[in-house]
Amino acid sequence: MILGSCYMMNHHVTYAPPGETYAILQELQFALDIDFRRVTIESDANSIIMKLNNGETDHSTVGPFIRDTKQLARLFLSCKFSFIWRNGNKAAHAMIAEDLSILQRS
């Protein structure tokens, strides 16, 4: 069951891994803003999900985003990061399709 979702356009992100990580960080902030205490974040960015579930410090280009995301995750009673295949992520695809249709009309 999906109780909340968000979509934000980030024009300043030009490389996928930082963009994916930043999106997850924004999702967590959104969940806090609407007072969720238990969340499961799903993403088709498997390498990012693995980094978030890993207890070690990440020294890659997305390391600062990973660190910030892990710190924010500690504010929840429960926060899980799960990989989902792209074709199984119907909610995300529906939101993207809706946003693209709005952009085309404006």
C-alpha positions as CSV (number, residue, x, y, z in Angstrom):
1,M,0.0,0.0,0.0
2,I,1.3,3.4,-0.9
3,L,0.5,6.0,1.7
4,G,2.6,8.8,0.2
5,S,4.7,9.7,-2.8
6,C,6.5,12.7,-4.1
7,Y,8.0,13.9,-7.4
8,M,10.4,16.8,-7.8
9,M,12.2,18.0,-10.9
10,N,15.9,18.5,-10.3
11,H,17.4,20.4,-13.2
12,H,20.9,20.8,-11.6
13,V,21.6,17.0,-11.4
14,T,23.3,15.8,-14.6
15,Y,24.6,12.4,-13.5
16,A,22.3,9.5,-12.5
17,P,23.8,8.2,-9.3
18,P,23.9,11.6,-7.5
19,G,20.4,12.3,-8.8
20,E,19.0,8.9,-7.6
21,T,20.6,9.4,-4.2
22,Y,19.4,13.0,-3.9
23,A,15.9,11.8,-4.8
24,I,15.9,9.3,-2.0
25,L,17.1,12.0,0.4
26,Q,14.2,14.2,-0.7
27,E,11.8,11.3,-0.2
28,L,12.9,10.8,3.3
29,Q,12.5,14.6,4.0
30,F,9.0,14.4,2.5
31,A,8.1,11.4,4.8
32,L,9.3,13.4,7.8
33,D,7.4,16.5,6.7
34,I,4.1,14.5,6.7
35,D,5.0,12.8,10.0
36,F,5.6,9.2,8.8
37,R,7.6,7.2,11.3
38,R,8.1,3.9,9.5
39,V,9.1,4.0,5.8
40,T,10.3,1.7,3.1
41,I,12.0,3.5,0.2
42,E,12.1,1.6,-3.0
43,S,14.4,2.4,-5.9
44,D,15.6,0.7,-9.1
45,A,19.1,2.1,-8.4
46,N,20.5,-1.1,-7.0
47,S,24.0,0.3,-6.4
48,I,22.6,3.2,-4.3
49,I,20.3,0.8,-2.3
50,M,23.4,-1.4,-1.6
51,K,25.4,1.6,-0.4
52,L,22.5,2.8,1.9
53,N,22.2,-0.7,3.4
54,N,26.0,-1.0,3.9
55,G,27.3,0.0,7.2
56,E,30.6,1.3,5.9
57,T,31.5,4.9,4.9
58,D,31.1,5.6,1.2
59,H,34.0,7.4,-0.4
60,S,32.5,7.7,-3.9
61,T,31.1,10.8,-5.6
62,V,27.7,10.0,-4.0
63,G,29.3,9.6,-0.5
64,P,28.0,12.9,0.9
65,F,24.4,12.1,-0.2
66,I,24.7,8.6,1.2
67,R,25.9,10.0,4.5
68,D,23.2,12.6,4.7
69,T,20.5,10.0,3.8
70,K,21.7,7.6,6.5
71,Q,21.6,10.4,9.1
72,L,18.1,11.4,8.1
73,A,17.0,7.7,8.2
74,R,18.0,7.5,11.9
75,L,15.1,9.9,12.7
76,F,12.5,7.2,11.8
77,L,11.4,4.4,14.0
78,S,11.9,2.1,11.0
79,C,13.5,3.0,7.7
80,K,14.2,0.3,5.0
81,F,15.8,0.7,1.6
82,S,14.7,-1.8,-1.0
83,F,15.6,-2.5,-4.5
84,I,12.8,-2.8,-7.0
85,W,13.1,-3.7,-10.7
86,R,12.3,-0.8,-12.9
87,N,9.3,-2.5,-14.6
88,G,7.9,-3.3,-11.1
89,N,7.9,0.3,-10.0
90,K,4.5,1.3,-11.4
91,A,3.9,4.1,-9.0
92,A,7.1,6.0,-10.1
93,H,6.3,5.5,-13.8
94,A,2.7,6.8,-13.3
95,M,4.0,9.9,-11.6
96,I,6.6,10.5,-14.3
97,A,4.0,10.1,-17.1
98,E,1.7,12.5,-15.4
99,D,4.4,15.1,-14.9
100,L,5.5,14.8,-18.6
101,S,1.9,15.3,-19.7
102,I,1.7,18.5,-17.6
103,L,5.0,19.8,-19.0
104,Q,3.8,19.2,-22.5
105,R,0.6,21.1,-21.9
106,S,2.4,24.2,-20.5
